[in-house]
């Protein structure tokens, strides 16, 4: 099976798995009030300040990529999610795009910013909801590194990914009227970047 086919199939499974709990929750609590895509945040950025939202997206993406350079250098000798693209060059690009846009960023945005953030914010307020989702997001991305590297580097990864998750949650809810499209875009670009760095062995 080719890497691209593998990534397409894996993406379908990931999206279904990560959307399952939100979908069940929506069926029980909100099915009669709002359609699922609106409820989860897959909707147009309907903000009177859409241009400013674009600046926020661009700004966070630039910061994310700048810090990613340091983080990728930090974990350069450790196997990561993009290690399967290592040294493959141009032929890995289609698989990297599928991996970045559908295999990782979309499922994670559905679960963390589309479901957890919205439900926690509704119950406990935005500050608490955003703090919890960003901490869990950071923990998910950093926990595996406790077994692969030293504690300091693992904590750095948790802090970095958690901090970016907080920013993405802020942009979605406060600048984009609850749409998860900004965070999906930021997340996908960052993952494309890390995939390319691996494919062309830039670190």
mmCIF file of the C-alpha atoms, coordinates in Angstrom:
data_MODEL
# 
_entry.id   MODEL 
# 
loop_
_atom_site.group_PDB 
_atom_site.id 
_atom_site.type_symbol 
_atom_site.label_atom_id 
_atom_site.label_alt_id 
_atom_site.label_comp_id 
_atom_site.label_asym_id 
_atom_site.label_entity_id 
_atom_site.label_seq_id 
_atom_site.pdbx_PDB_ins_code 
_atom_site.Cartn_x 
_atom_site.Cartn_y 
_atom_site.Cartn_z 
_atom_site.occupancy 
_atom_site.B_iso_or_equiv 
_atom_site.pdbx_formal_charge 
_atom_site.auth_seq_id 
_atom_site.auth_comp_id 
_atom_site.auth_asym_id 
_atom_site.auth_atom_id 
_atom_site.pdbx_PDB_model_num 
ATOM 1   C CA . UNK A 1 1   ? 0.000   0.000  0.000  1.00 0.00 ? 1   UNK A CA 1 
ATOM 2   C CA . UNK A 1 2   ? 1.396   3.397  -0.970 1.00 0.00 ? 2   UNK A CA 1 
ATOM 3   C CA . UNK A 1 3   ? 2.027   6.068  1.639  1.00 0.00 ? 3   UNK A CA 1 
ATOM 4   C CA . UNK A 1 4   ? -0.637  8.306  0.073  1.00 0.00 ? 4   UNK A CA 1 
ATOM 5   C CA . UNK A 1 5   ? -3.299  5.578  0.119  1.00 0.00 ? 5   UNK A CA 1 
ATOM 6   C CA . UNK A 1 6   ? -2.354  4.745  3.685  1.00 0.00 ? 6   UNK A CA 1 
ATOM 7   C CA . UNK A 1 7   ? -2.782  8.397  4.694  1.00 0.00 ? 7   UNK A CA 1 
ATOM 8   C CA . UNK A 1 8   ? -6.154  8.692  2.954  1.00 0.00 ? 8   UNK A CA 1 
ATOM 9   C CA . UNK A 1 9   ? -7.512  5.591  4.706  1.00 0.00 ? 9   UNK A CA 1 
ATOM 10  C CA . UNK A 1 10  ? -6.011  6.658  8.012  1.00 0.00 ? 10  UNK A CA 1 
ATOM 11  C CA . UNK A 1 11  ? -7.615  10.109 7.625  1.00 0.00 ? 11  UNK A CA 1 
ATOM 12  C CA . UNK A 1 12  ? -11.079 8.612  7.142  1.00 0.00 ? 12  UNK A CA 1 
ATOM 13  C CA . UNK A 1 13  ? -10.669 6.495  10.284 1.00 0.00 ? 13  UNK A CA 1 
ATOM 14  C CA . UNK A 1 14  ? -9.269  9.429  12.299 1.00 0.00 ? 14  UNK A CA 1 
ATOM 15  C CA . UNK A 1 15  ? -12.070 11.801 11.297 1.00 0.00 ? 15  UNK A CA 1 
ATOM 16  C CA . UNK A 1 16  ? -14.751 9.230  12.118 1.00 0.00 ? 16  UNK A CA 1 
ATOM 17  C CA . UNK A 1 17  ? -13.181 8.370  15.476 1.00 0.00 ? 17  UNK A CA 1 
ATOM 18  C CA . UNK A 1 18  ? -12.607 11.961 16.580 1.00 0.00 ? 18  UNK A CA 1 
ATOM 19  C CA . UNK A 1 19  ? -16.081 13.047 15.439 1.00 0.00 ? 19  UNK A CA 1 
ATOM 20  C CA . UNK A 1 20  ? -17.930 10.126 17.031 1.00 0.00 ? 20  UNK A CA 1 
ATOM 21  C CA . UNK A 1 21  ? -18.261 11.473 20.590 1.00 0.00 ? 21  UNK A CA 1 
ATOM 22  C CA . UNK A 1 22  ? -19.158 15.014 19.407 1.00 0.00 ? 22  UNK A CA 1 
ATOM 23  C CA . UNK A 1 23  ? -21.754 13.547 17.021 1.00 0.00 ? 23  UNK A CA 1 
ATOM 24  C CA . UNK A 1 24  ? -23.355 11.414 19.734 1.00 0.00 ? 24  UNK A CA 1 
ATOM 25  C CA . UNK A 1 25  ? -23.375 14.420 22.103 1.00 0.00 ? 25  UNK A CA 1 
ATOM 26  C CA . UNK A 1 26  ? -25.009 16.574 19.400 1.00 0.00 ? 26  UNK A CA 1 
ATOM 27  C CA . UNK A 1 27  ? -27.633 13.887 18.714 1.00 0.00 ? 27  UNK A CA 1 
ATOM 28  C CA . UNK A 1 28  ? -28.588 13.799 22.391 1.00 0.00 ? 28  UNK A CA 1 
ATOM 29  C CA . UNK A 1 29  ? -28.464 17.516 23.210 1.00 0.00 ? 29  UNK A CA 1 
ATOM 30  C CA . UNK A 1 30  ? -28.773 19.719 20.118 1.00 0.00 ? 30  UNK A CA 1 
ATOM 31  C CA . UNK A 1 31  ? -30.055 17.780 17.103 1.00 0.00 ? 31  UNK A CA 1 
ATOM 32  C CA . UNK A 1 32  ? -33.385 19.604 17.046 1.00 0.00 ? 32  UNK A CA 1 
ATOM 33  C CA . UNK A 1 33  ? -31.847 23.057 17.513 1.00 0.00 ? 33  UNK A CA 1 
ATOM 34  C CA . UNK A 1 34  ? -28.905 23.327 15.100 1.00 0.00 ? 34  UNK A CA 1 
ATOM 35  C CA . UNK A 1 35  ? -27.251 21.267 12.371 1.00 0.00 ? 35  UNK A CA 1 
ATOM 36  C CA . UNK A 1 36  ? -24.095 19.344 13.317 1.00 0.00 ? 36  UNK A CA 1 
ATOM 37  C CA . UNK A 1 37  ? -21.647 21.334 11.189 1.00 0.00 ? 37  UNK A CA 1 
ATOM 38  C CA . UNK A 1 38  ? -22.750 24.676 12.624 1.00 0.00 ? 38  UNK A CA 1 
ATOM 39  C CA . UNK A 1 39  ? -22.712 23.229 16.131 1.00 0.00 ? 39  UNK A CA 1 
ATOM 40  C CA . UNK A 1 40  ? -19.155 21.877 15.787 1.00 0.00 ? 40  UNK A CA 1 
ATOM 41  C CA . UNK A 1 41  ? -17.868 25.063 14.131 1.00 0.00 ? 41  UNK A CA 1 
ATOM 42  C CA . UNK A 1 42  ? -17.476 24.026 10.490 1.00 0.00 ? 42  UNK A CA 1 
ATOM 43  C CA . UNK A 1 43  ? -18.941 27.238 9.181  1.00 0.00 ? 43  UNK A CA 1 
ATOM 44  C CA . UNK A 1 44  ? -18.015 30.438 7.407  1.00 0.00 ? 44  UNK A CA 1 
ATOM 45  C CA . UNK A 1 45  ? -16.185 33.088 9.437  1.00 0.00 ? 45  UNK A CA 1 
ATOM 46  C CA . UNK A 1 46  ? -19.155 35.410 9.823  1.00 0.00 ? 46  UNK A CA 1 
ATOM 47  C CA . UNK A 1 47  ? -17.477 38.251 11.648 1.00 0.00 ? 47  UNK A CA 1 
ATOM 48  C CA . UNK A 1 48  ? -17.873 41.982 10.933 1.00 0.00 ? 48  UNK A CA 1 
ATOM 49  C CA . UNK A 1 49  ? -14.085 42.168 11.262 1.00 0.00 ? 49  UNK A CA 1 
ATOM 50  C CA . UNK A 1 50  ? -13.114 39.363 8.859  1.00 0.00 ? 50  UNK A CA 1 
ATOM 51  C CA . UNK A 1 51  ? -10.006 41.221 7.661  1.00 0.00 ? 51  UNK A CA 1 
ATOM 52  C CA . UNK A 1 52  ? -8.715  41.432 11.225 1.00 0.00 ? 52  UNK A CA 1 
ATOM 53  C CA . UNK A 1 53  ? -9.423  37.727 11.641 1.00 0.00 ? 53  UNK A CA 1 
ATOM 54  C CA . UNK A 1 54  ? -7.152  37.042 8.658  1.00 0.00 ? 54  UNK A CA 1 
ATOM 55  C CA . UNK A 1 55  ? -4.388  39.088 10.307 1.00 0.00 ? 55  UNK A CA 1 
ATOM 56  C CA . UNK A 1 56  ? -4.813  37.029 13.480 1.00 0.00 ? 56  UNK A CA 1 
ATOM 57  C CA . UNK A 1 57  ? -4.575  33.802 11.491 1.00 0.00 ? 57  UNK A CA 1 
ATOM 58  C CA . UNK A 1 58  ? -1.461  34.960 9.641  1.00 0.00 ? 58  UNK A CA 1 
ATOM 59  C CA . UNK A 1 59  ? 0.154   36.281 12.822 1.00 0.00 ? 59  UNK A CA 1 
ATOM 60  C CA . UNK A 1 60  ? -0.402  33.107 14.842 1.00 0.00 ? 60  UNK A CA 1 
ATOM 61  C CA . UNK A 1 61  ? 0.748   30.969 11.906 1.00 0.00 ? 61  UNK A CA 1 
ATOM 62  C CA . UNK A 1 62  ? 4.013   32.929 11.629 1.00 0.00 ? 62  UNK A CA 1 
ATOM 63  C CA . UNK A 1 63  ? 4.626   32.637 15.380 1.00 0.00 ? 63  UNK A CA 1 
ATOM 64  C CA . UNK A 1 64  ? 3.736   28.939 15.279 1.00 0.00 ? 64  UNK A CA 1 
ATOM 65  C CA . UNK A 1 65  ? 6.169   28.261 12.413 1.00 0.00 ? 65  UNK A CA 1 
ATOM 66  C CA . UNK A 1 66  ? 8.954   30.309 14.006 1.00 0.00 ? 66  UNK A CA 1 
ATOM 67  C CA . UNK A 1 67  ? 8.746   28.398 17.282 1.00 0.00 ? 67  UNK A CA 1 
ATOM 68  C CA . UNK A 1 68  ? 8.316   25.131 15.337 1.00 0.00 ? 68  UNK A CA 1 
ATOM 69  C CA . UNK A 1 69  ? 11.805  25.582 13.890 1.00 0.00 ? 69  UNK A CA 1 
ATOM 70  C CA . UNK A 1 70  ? 13.222  25.535 17.408 1.00 0.00 ? 70  UNK A CA 1 
ATOM 71  C CA . UNK A 1 71  ? 11.000  22.625 18.498 1.00 0.00 ? 71  UNK A CA 1 
ATOM 72  C CA . UNK A 1 72  ? 11.828  20.532 15.417 1.00 0.00 ? 72  UNK A CA 1 
ATOM 73  C CA . UNK A 1 73  ? 15.518  21.106 16.035 1.00 0.00 ? 73  UNK A CA 1 
ATOM 74  C CA . UNK A 1 74  ? 15.014  20.071 19.668 1.00 0.00 ? 74  UNK A CA 1 
ATOM 75  C CA . UNK A 1 75  ? 13.439  16.712 18.681 1.00 0.00 ? 75  UNK A CA 1 
ATOM 76  C CA . UNK A 1 76  ? 15.519  16.141 15.540 1.00 0.00 ? 76  UNK A CA 1 
ATOM 77  C CA . UNK A 1 77  ? 16.918  12.794 16.771 1.00 0.00 ? 77  UNK A CA 1 
ATOM 78  C CA . UNK A 1 78  ? 13.575  11.496 18.043 1.00 0.00 ? 78  UNK A CA 1 
ATOM 79  C CA . UNK A 1 79  ? 10.939  9.629  16.045 1.00 0.00 ? 79  UNK A CA 1 
ATOM 80  C CA . UNK A 1 80  ? 7.884   11.841 15.564 1.00 0.00 ? 80  UNK A CA 1 
ATOM 81  C CA . UNK A 1 81  ? 4.616   11.723 13.597 1.00 0.00 ? 81  UNK A CA 1 
ATOM 82  C CA . UNK A 1 82  ? 6.390   13.031 10.490 1.00 0.00 ? 82  UNK A CA 1 
ATOM 83  C CA . UNK A 1 83  ? 9.311   10.590 10.644 1.00 0.00 ? 83  UNK A CA 1 
ATOM 84  C CA . UNK A 1 84  ? 7.634   8.378  8.018  1.00 0.00 ? 84  UNK A CA 1 
ATOM 85  C CA . UNK A 1 85  ? 8.319   11.136 5.462  1.00 0.00 ? 85  UNK A CA 1 
ATOM 86  C CA . UNK A 1 86  ? 12.010  11.299 6.335  1.00 0.00 ? 86  UNK A CA 1 
ATOM 87  C CA . UNK A 1 87  ? 14.190  11.779 3.262  1.00 0.00 ? 87  UNK A CA 1 
ATOM 88  C CA . UNK A 1 88  ? 11.417  11.069 0.728  1.00 0.00 ? 88  UNK A CA 1 
ATOM 89  C CA . UNK A 1 89  ? 11.579  14.535 -0.837 1.00 0.00 ? 89  UNK A CA 1 
ATOM 90  C CA . UNK A 1 90  ? 9.029   15.628 -3.455 1.00 0.00 ? 90  UNK A CA 1 
ATOM 91  C CA . UNK A 1 91  ? 7.331   12.250 -3.737 1.00 0.00 ? 91  UNK A CA 1 
ATOM 92  C CA . UNK A 1 92  ? 6.107   12.592 -0.153 1.00 0.00 ? 92  UNK A CA 1 
ATOM 93  C CA . UNK A 1 93  ? 4.266   15.889 -0.774 1.00 0.00 ? 93  UNK A CA 1 
ATOM 94  C CA . UNK A 1 94  ? 0.803   14.438 -1.637 1.00 0.00 ? 94  UNK A CA 1 
ATOM 95  C CA . UNK A 1 95  ? 0.912   12.226 1.463  1.00 0.00 ? 95  UNK A CA 1 
ATOM 96  C CA . UNK A 1 96  ? 2.117   15.177 3.583  1.00 0.00 ? 96  UNK A CA 1 
ATOM 97  C CA . UNK A 1 97  ? -0.831  17.297 2.416  1.00 0.00 ? 97  UNK A CA 1 
ATOM 98  C CA . UNK A 1 98  ? -3.340  14.568 3.268  1.00 0.00 ? 98  UNK A CA 1 
ATOM 99  C CA . UNK A 1 99  ? -1.596  13.948 6.596  1.00 0.00 ? 99  UNK A CA 1 
ATOM 100 C CA . UNK A 1 100 ? -1.551  17.637 7.512  1.00 0.00 ? 100 UNK A CA 1 
ATOM 101 C CA . UNK A 1 101 ? -5.022  18.685 6.379  1.00 0.00 ? 101 UNK A CA 1 
ATOM 102 C CA . UNK A 1 102 ? -7.152  15.581 6.987  1.00 0.00 ? 102 UNK A CA 1 
ATOM 103 C CA . UNK A 1 103 ? -5.212  13.074 9.078  1.00 0.00 ? 103 UNK A CA 1 
ATOM 104 C CA . UNK A 1 104 ? -4.203  15.328 11.970 1.00 0.00 ? 104 UNK A CA 1 
ATOM 105 C CA . UNK A 1 105 ? -5.494  18.899 11.912 1.00 0.00 ? 105 UNK A CA 1 
ATOM 106 C CA . UNK A 1 106 ? -9.164  18.274 11.021 1.00 0.00 ? 106 UNK A CA 1 
ATOM 107 C CA . UNK A 1 107 ? -9.825  15.451 13.526 1.00 0.00 ? 107 UNK A CA 1 
ATOM 108 C CA . UNK A 1 108 ? -7.985  17.313 16.299 1.00 0.00 ? 108 UNK A CA 1 
ATOM 109 C CA . UNK A 1 109 ? -9.787  20.586 15.571 1.00 0.00 ? 109 UNK A CA 1 
ATOM 110 C CA . UNK A 1 110 ? -13.137 18.804 15.601 1.00 0.00 ? 110 UNK A CA 1 
ATOM 111 C CA . UNK A 1 111 ? -12.432 17.304 19.007 1.00 0.00 ? 111 UNK A CA 1 
ATOM 112 C CA . UNK A 1 112 ? -10.500 20.055 20.806 1.00 0.00 ? 112 UNK A CA 1 
ATOM 113 C CA . UNK A 1 113 ? -11.747 23.391 19.410 1.00 0.00 ? 113 UNK A CA 1 
ATOM 114 C CA . UNK A 1 114 ? -15.020 22.188 17.879 1.00 0.00 ? 114 UNK A CA 1 
ATOM 115 C CA . UNK A 1 115 ? -16.252 20.036 20.730 1.00 0.00 ? 115 UNK A CA 1 
ATOM 116 C CA . UNK A 1 116 ? -14.298 20.372 23.986 1.00 0.00 ? 116 UNK A CA 1 
ATOM 117 C CA . UNK A 1 117 ? -13.769 24.133 23.893 1.00 0.00 ? 117 UNK A CA 1 
ATOM 118 C CA . UNK A 1 118 ? -17.361 24.906 22.970 1.00 0.00 ? 118 UNK A CA 1 
ATOM 119 C CA . UNK A 1 119 ? -18.927 22.547 25.491 1.00 0.00 ? 119 UNK A CA 1 
ATOM 120 C CA . UNK A 1 120 ? -16.578 23.550 28.344 1.00 0.00 ? 120 UNK A CA 1 
ATOM 121 C CA . UNK A 1 121 ? -17.030 27.250 27.553 1.00 0.00 ? 121 UNK A CA 1 
ATOM 122 C CA . UNK A 1 122 ? -20.795 26.843 27.606 1.00 0.00 ? 122 UNK A CA 1 
ATOM 123 C CA . UNK A 1 123 ? -20.589 25.184 31.020 1.00 0.00 ? 123 UNK A CA 1 
ATOM 124 C CA . UNK A 1 124 ? -17.707 27.023 32.738 1.00 0.00 ? 124 UNK A CA 1 
ATOM 125 C CA . UNK A 1 125 ? -16.991 30.121 30.633 1.00 0.00 ? 125 UNK A CA 1 
ATOM 126 C CA . UNK A 1 126 ? -14.476 30.787 27.866 1.00 0.00 ? 126 UNK A CA 1 
ATOM 127 C CA . UNK A 1 127 ? -11.361 31.292 30.015 1.00 0.00 ? 127 UNK A CA 1 
ATOM 128 C CA . UNK A 1 128 ? -11.766 27.952 31.780 1.00 0.00 ? 128 UNK A CA 1 
ATOM 129 C CA . UNK A 1 129 ? -12.856 26.125 28.637 1.00 0.00 ? 129 UNK A CA 1 
ATOM 130 C CA . UNK A 1 130 ? -9.944  27.428 26.599 1.00 0.00 ? 130 UNK A CA 1 
ATOM 131 C CA . UNK A 1 131 ? -7.439  26.676 29.372 1.00 0.00 ? 131 UNK A CA 1 
ATOM 132 C CA . UNK A 1 132 ? -8.650  23.085 29.724 1.00 0.00 ? 132 UNK A CA 1 
ATOM 133 C CA . UNK A 1 133 ? -8.747  22.299 26.001 1.00 0.00 ? 133 UNK A CA 1 
ATOM 134 C CA . UNK A 1 134 ? -5.294  23.807 25.452 1.00 0.00 ? 134 UNK A CA 1 
ATOM 135 C CA . UNK A 1 135 ? -3.813  21.890 28.390 1.00 0.00 ? 135 UNK A CA 1 
ATOM 136 C CA . UNK A 1 136 ? -5.296  18.602 27.138 1.00 0.00 ? 136 UNK A CA 1 
ATOM 137 C CA . UNK A 1 137 ? -4.085  19.346 23.601 1.00 0.00 ? 137 UNK A CA 1 
ATOM 138 C CA . UNK A 1 138 ? -0.567  20.035 24.881 1.00 0.00 ? 138 UNK A CA 1 
ATOM 139 C CA . UNK A 1 139 ? -0.630  16.926 27.046 1.00 0.00 ? 139 UNK A CA 1 
ATOM 140 C CA . UNK A 1 140 ? -1.728  14.755 24.108 1.00 0.00 ? 140 UNK A CA 1 
ATOM 141 C CA . UNK A 1 141 ? 1.181   16.006 21.992 1.00 0.00 ? 141 UNK A CA 1 
ATOM 142 C CA . UNK A 1 142 ? 3.802   16.001 24.729 1.00 0.00 ? 142 UNK A CA 1 
ATOM 143 C CA . UNK A 1 143 ? 2.986   12.941 26.833 1.00 0.00 ? 143 UNK A CA 1 
ATOM 144 C CA . UNK A 1 144 ? 4.578   10.498 24.359 1.00 0.00 ? 144 UNK A CA 1 
ATOM 145 C CA . UNK A 1 145 ? 7.869   12.389 24.568 1.00 0.00 ? 145 UNK A CA 1 
ATOM 146 C CA . UNK A 1 146 ? 8.259   11.558 28.274 1.00 0.00 ? 146 UNK A CA 1 
ATOM 147 C CA . UNK A 1 147 ? 9.214   8.059  27.114 1.00 0.00 ? 147 UNK A CA 1 
ATOM 148 C CA . UNK A 1 148 ? 11.417  9.255  24.242 1.00 0.00 ? 148 UNK A CA 1 
ATOM 149 C CA . UNK A 1 149 ? 13.366  12.174 25.669 1.00 0.00 ? 149 UNK A CA 1 
ATOM 150 C CA . UNK A 1 150 ? 14.149  14.043 28.878 1.00 0.00 ? 150 UNK A CA 1 
ATOM 151 C CA . UNK A 1 151 ? 11.492  15.650 31.058 1.00 0.00 ? 151 UNK A CA 1 
ATOM 152 C CA . UNK A 1 152 ? 12.503  19.228 30.179 1.00 0.00 ? 152 UNK A CA 1 
ATOM 153 C CA . UNK A 1 153 ? 12.025  18.710 26.439 1.00 0.00 ? 153 UNK A CA 1 
ATOM 154 C CA . UNK A 1 154 ? 8.713   16.935 27.000 1.00 0.00 ? 154 UNK A CA 1 
ATOM 155 C CA . UNK A 1 155 ? 7.484   19.843 29.149 1.00 0.00 ? 155 UNK A CA 1 
ATOM 156 C CA . UNK A 1 156 ? 8.631   22.314 26.471 1.00 0.00 ? 156 UNK A CA 1 
ATOM 157 C CA . UNK A 1 157 ? 6.565   20.451 23.869 1.00 0.00 ? 157 UNK A CA 1 
ATOM 158 C CA . UNK A 1 158 ? 3.510   20.414 26.134 1.00 0.00 ? 158 UNK A CA 1 
ATOM 159 C CA . UNK A 1 159 ? 3.908   24.139 26.811 1.00 0.00 ? 159 UNK A CA 1 
ATOM 160 C CA . UNK A 1 160 ? 4.451   25.009 23.160 1.00 0.00 ? 160 UNK A CA 1 
ATOM 161 C CA . UNK A 1 161 ? 1.550   22.996 21.750 1.00 0.00 ? 161 UNK A CA 1 
ATOM 162 C CA . UNK A 1 162 ? -0.707  24.016 24.639 1.00 0.00 ? 162 UNK A CA 1 
ATOM 163 C CA . UNK A 1 163 ? 0.104   27.700 24.122 1.00 0.00 ? 163 UNK A CA 1 
ATOM 164 C CA . UNK A 1 164 ? -0.656  27.506 20.416 1.00 0.00 ? 164 UNK A CA 1 
ATOM 165 C CA . UNK A 1 165 ? -3.894  25.632 21.191 1.00 0.00 ? 165 UNK A CA 1 
ATOM 166 C CA . UNK A 1 166 ? -4.915  28.479 23.520 1.00 0.00 ? 166 UNK A CA 1 
ATOM 167 C CA . UNK A 1 167 ? -4.258  31.050 20.777 1.00 0.00 ? 167 UNK A CA 1 
ATOM 168 C CA . UNK A 1 168 ? -6.204  29.018 18.220 1.00 0.00 ? 168 UNK A CA 1 
ATOM 169 C CA . UNK A 1 169 ? -9.136  28.700 20.602 1.00 0.00 ? 169 UNK A CA 1 
ATOM 170 C CA . UNK A 1 170 ? -9.069  32.448 21.211 1.00 0.00 ? 170 UNK A CA 1 
ATOM 171 C CA . UNK A 1 171 ? -9.098  33.275 17.494 1.00 0.00 ? 171 UNK A CA 1 
ATOM 172 C CA . UNK A 1 172 ? -11.931 30.834 16.779 1.00 0.00 ? 172 UNK A CA 1 
ATOM 173 C CA . UNK A 1 173 ? -14.228 31.989 19.535 1.00 0.00 ? 173 UNK A CA 1 
ATOM 174 C CA . UNK A 1 174 ? -13.371 35.662 19.892 1.00 0.00 ? 174 UNK A CA 1 
ATOM 175 C CA . UNK A 1 175 ? -12.402 36.672 16.360 1.00 0.00 ? 175 UNK A CA 1 
ATOM 176 C CA . UNK A 1 176 ? -14.189 34.205 14.045 1.00 0.00 ? 176 UNK A CA 1 
ATOM 177 C CA . UNK A 1 177 ? -17.627 33.809 15.654 1.00 0.00 ? 177 UNK A CA 1 
ATOM 178 C CA . UNK A 1 178 ? -16.999 30.218 16.720 1.00 0.00 ? 178 UNK A CA 1 
ATOM 179 C CA . UNK A 1 179 ? -15.740 28.920 13.373 1.00 0.00 ? 179 UNK A CA 1 
ATOM 180 C CA . UNK A 1 180 ? -12.962 26.315 13.606 1.00 0.00 ? 180 UNK A CA 1 
ATOM 181 C CA . UNK A 1 181 ? -11.715 27.209 10.115 1.00 0.00 ? 181 UNK A CA 1 
ATOM 182 C CA . UNK A 1 182 ? -8.976  29.551 11.449 1.00 0.00 ? 182 UNK A CA 1 
ATOM 183 C CA . UNK A 1 183 ? -7.468  26.924 13.753 1.00 0.00 ? 183 UNK A CA 1 
ATOM 184 C CA . UNK A 1 184 ? -7.820  24.227 11.090 1.00 0.00 ? 184 UNK A CA 1 
ATOM 185 C CA . UNK A 1 185 ? -5.887  26.443 8.676  1.00 0.00 ? 185 UNK A CA 1 
ATOM 186 C CA . UNK A 1 186 ? -3.149  27.307 11.217 1.00 0.00 ? 186 UNK A CA 1 
ATOM 187 C CA . UNK A 1 187 ? -2.844  23.693 12.342 1.00 0.00 ? 187 UNK A CA 1 
ATOM 188 C CA . UNK A 1 188 ? -2.662  22.319 8.786  1.00 0.00 ? 188 UNK A CA 1 
ATOM 189 C CA . UNK A 1 189 ? 0.016   24.813 7.684  1.00 0.00 ? 189 UNK A CA 1 
ATOM 190 C CA . UNK A 1 190 ? 2.155   23.956 10.718 1.00 0.00 ? 190 UNK A CA 1 
ATOM 191 C CA . UNK A 1 191 ? 1.858   20.235 10.003 1.00 0.00 ? 191 UNK A CA 1 
ATOM 192 C CA . UNK A 1 192 ? 2.663   20.735 6.311  1.00 0.00 ? 192 UNK A CA 1 
ATOM 193 C CA . UNK A 1 193 ? 5.770   22.625 7.396  1.00 0.00 ? 193 UNK A CA 1 
ATOM 194 C CA . UNK A 1 194 ? 6.930   19.880 9.770  1.00 0.00 ? 194 UNK A CA 1 
ATOM 195 C CA . UNK A 1 195 ? 6.211   17.218 7.129  1.00 0.00 ? 195 UNK A CA 1 
ATOM 196 C CA . UNK A 1 196 ? 8.264   19.090 4.523  1.00 0.00 ? 196 UNK A CA 1 
ATOM 197 C CA . UNK A 1 197 ? 11.117  19.552 6.999  1.00 0.00 ? 197 UNK A CA 1 
ATOM 198 C CA . UNK A 1 198 ? 11.167  15.792 7.518  1.00 0.00 ? 198 UNK A CA 1 
ATOM 199 C CA . UNK A 1 199 ? 10.829  14.908 3.807  1.00 0.00 ? 199 UNK A CA 1 
ATOM 200 C CA . UNK A 1 200 ? 13.716  17.182 2.838  1.00 0.00 ? 200 UNK A CA 1 
ATOM 201 C CA . UNK A 1 201 ? 15.721  16.484 6.024  1.00 0.00 ? 201 UNK A CA 1 
ATOM 202 C CA . UNK A 1 202 ? 15.995  20.158 6.915  1.00 0.00 ? 202 UNK A CA 1 
ATOM 203 C CA . UNK A 1 203 ? 16.936  19.394 10.522 1.00 0.00 ? 203 UNK A CA 1 
# 
